[in-house]
Amino acid sequence: MNNIFIAMQAATAQQGSSWSMIIMMVLIFVVMWLFMIRPQQKQQKELNKFRESLTKGQKIVTAGGIYGTVKEVKEHYVLMEVDSNCTIRVDKSAIMRDPSDK
């Protein structure tokens, strides 16, 4: 009789530890989402908004570190003037920020 009682207690303890493991995994995921994924999504939305709001004459910096001024905005690319009489075509996804932002 004692052996059955001990086996039932052990089974109950294992169920409790599996629930605590599941709760711990959920908490880890929630913390990762709050501190890593959510801020990255917010930053990406702001970057996309900046790229869509580009206008002629605005100063920009590319991902490669090229500074220039927007000369013309198209759907997928921007014509960027890097020096007088020197214009290059840059994909919008390569534009990272306004040089006045730090």
C-alpha positions, -999 to 999 in steps of 0.1 A, spaced: 0 0 0 28 24 8 45 17 -25 13 28 -44 11 60 -23 47 69 -30 43 62 -68 12 85 -68 32 113 -51 61 109 -75 37 112 -105 20 143 -90 55 159 -85 64 152 -121 33 168 -134 40 199 -113 75 202 -126 63 199 -162 38 228 -156 65 249 -141 88 242 -171 61 253 -195 54 284 -175 92 292 -174 94 288 -212 65 311 -218 80 337 -195 113 335 -213 96 340 -246 76 370 -233 108 387 -219 126 381 -252 97 396 -271 95 427 -248 132 434 -249 144 422 -283 117 417 -309 93 445 -301 119 473 -302 134 460 -334 100 460 -351 94 496 -339 128 507 -353 120 490 -386 87 507 -389 103 541 -383 130 534 -409 103 524 -435 83 556 -427 115 576 -432 122 560 -466 87 566 -478 88 603 -468 120 611 -487 118 644 -506 139 663 -531 167 682 -514 168 661 -483 202 650 -470 207 612 -465 233 586 -456 234 551 -472 242 518 -455 276 520 -471 283 554 -455 278 576 -486 265 611 -478 245 629 -503 213 649 -512 182 635 -528 178 647 -563 149 626 -575 126 600 -558 113 570 -577 93 540 -565 122 517 -557 153 539 -559 165 574 -553 189 595 -574 214 609 -550 238 638 -557 271 631 -538 290 660 -554 283 687 -579 276 670 -612 279 635 -597 246 616 -593 242 580 -583 212 557 -582 206 542 -547 180 516 -538 156 528 -511 165 499 -489 201 511 -487 191 545 -473 196 544 -435 192 578 -420 193 616 -421 229 627 -413 216 652 -387 202 622 -366 227 606 -342 
